[in-house]
Amino acid sequence: MQTISILVKGRVQGVYYRQSAKERALSLNITGTVRNLPGGDVELIATGDAAQLKDLINWCREGPPRAIVTEIKTNELPLQTFSGFLIVR
């Protein structure tokens, strides 16, 4: 298990990105959080195995239908445990 942060840039707020990311993460049995950042980006903190996280990163490159993703940045973080996958408001 590992924890990563995924920073998603582009038109990713106001297009159901957080809700869609939560649904995708839950379908992959990934735990963590997703939130909007003040500058218009979306940040995910996700804990799962390498294959699960790779699948989530690949999904984040596209996002939901109305999103326009221009850049993805990932960083490995110290292992964090979460009880589910939450949208942070």
C-alpha positions as CSV (number, residue, x, y, z in Angstrom):
1,M,0.0,0.0,0.0
2,Q,1.1,3.5,-0.7
3,T,-0.3,7.1,-0.6
4,I,0.1,9.6,-3.4
5,S,-1.1,13.1,-4.1
6,I,-2.5,13.8,-7.6
7,L,-2.7,17.5,-8.7
8,V,-5.1,18.0,-11.6
9,K,-4.9,21.2,-13.7
10,G,-7.2,22.5,-16.4
11,R,-11.0,23.0,-16.4
12,V,-11.6,20.7,-13.5
13,Q,-13.9,22.7,-11.2
14,G,-17.6,22.9,-11.9
15,V,-17.7,19.8,-14.1
16,Y,-18.4,17.1,-11.3
17,Y,-14.7,16.2,-11.2
18,R,-14.7,15.6,-7.4
19,Q,-17.8,13.5,-7.4
20,S,-16.6,11.5,-10.4
21,A,-13.2,11.0,-8.9
22,K,-14.8,9.8,-5.7
23,E,-16.9,7.2,-7.6
24,R,-13.9,6.0,-9.5
25,A,-11.7,5.7,-6.4
26,L,-14.4,3.8,-4.6
27,S,-14.8,1.4,-7.5
28,L,-11.1,0.7,-7.3
29,N,-11.2,0.3,-3.5
30,I,-8.9,3.3,-3.0
31,T,-9.3,5.5,0.1
32,G,-8.5,9.1,0.5
33,T,-9.8,12.6,-0.2
34,V,-10.5,15.0,-3.1
35,R,-10.8,18.7,-2.9
36,N,-10.9,21.9,-5.0
37,L,-8.0,24.2,-4.6
38,P,-8.3,28.0,-4.6
39,G,-6.4,28.4,-7.9
40,G,-8.8,26.2,-9.9
41,D,-7.0,22.9,-9.6
42,V,-8.2,19.7,-7.9
43,E,-6.1,17.7,-5.5
44,L,-6.6,14.0,-4.6
45,I,-4.8,12.2,-1.8
46,A,-5.2,8.5,-2.5
47,T,-4.1,5.3,-0.7
48,G,-4.1,1.9,-2.5
49,D,-1.8,-0.6,-4.1
50,A,0.3,0.3,-7.2
51,A,-2.1,-1.1,-9.7
52,Q,-5.1,0.7,-8.2
53,L,-3.3,4.0,-8.1
54,K,-2.1,3.7,-11.6
55,D,-5.6,3.1,-12.8
56,L,-6.8,6.2,-10.8
57,I,-4.0,8.3,-12.3
58,N,-5.0,7.2,-15.8
59,W,-8.6,8.1,-15.1
60,C,-7.5,11.5,-13.8
61,R,-5.9,12.3,-17.1
62,E,-9.3,12.4,-18.7
63,G,-11.8,13.0,-15.8
64,P,-15.5,13.3,-16.3
65,P,-16.9,14.2,-19.8
66,R,-17.0,18.0,-19.3
67,A,-13.5,18.2,-17.8
68,I,-10.5,19.5,-19.8
69,V,-7.3,18.2,-18.1
70,T,-4.2,20.0,-19.1
71,E,-1.7,18.6,-16.6
72,I,-1.3,15.9,-13.9
73,K,1.3,16.0,-11.2
74,T,1.8,13.1,-8.8
75,N,3.9,12.8,-5.6
76,E,4.5,9.9,-3.3
77,L,3.5,10.7,0.3
78,P,4.1,8.9,3.6
79,L,1.4,6.2,4.0
80,Q,-1.9,7.6,5.3
81,T,-5.0,5.6,6.3
82,F,-8.5,6.7,5.5
83,S,-11.9,5.1,6.4
84,G,-13.3,5.8,2.9
85,F,-13.0,8.3,0.1
86,L,-14.3,11.8,1.0
87,I,-15.0,15.0,-0.9
88,V,-13.4,17.8,1.2
89,R,-15.3,21.1,0.9
